[in-house]
Amino acid sequence: MATELIIRNAKSSDAATILSLITELAIYEKAEHEVLATEETIKSSLFSDDSTAEALVCENDQGEIVAYAIYFYNYSTWLAKKGLYLEDLYVKESERGKGIGKQLLLHLAKMAVEQGCGRFEWSVLDWNTPAIEFYESLGAKPQDEWTVYRLTESTLKKLVS
């Protein structure tokens, strides 16, 4: 059964809580050592005037933030439309199974439709069976023909030096 939630745009004052949830997500993904974010970098990267990413938070009926989503807009040349890309969606472990993730995804999907997006996309780790089953239950389809490539910050610096 879905719990009563308030889904709202995150505020700078939410940065510490967002960082805490990011760390919980990284622990779940067995990658806590990769979290370099700090409260200050969360504030500057999500809440500055030139930020390219945005965040939503979900509050339960006690006002506690129990989930977040960070997203940004990308572009499809083939569609000649922007798309919404979901970087992270995380629900606290104690709050899972209450429909919070679905409510947050539906909120983002509605935003994408209202803004004329041609796509709503995200990535999921191939071992995360619960997430994959959840996404597929909503009608999402894996894009197995695409392989993601990444240049990390240190590799980028080597490339341009």
Secondary structure, DSSP 8 states (H G I E B T S, - for coil): -----EEEE--GGGHHHHHHHHHHHHHHTT-GGG----HHHHHHHHHSTT--EEEEEEE-TTS-EEEEEEEEEEEETTTTEEEEEEEEEEE-GGGTTSSHHHHHHHHHHHHHHHTT-SEEEE---TT-HHHHHHHHHTT----TT-------HHHHHHHH-
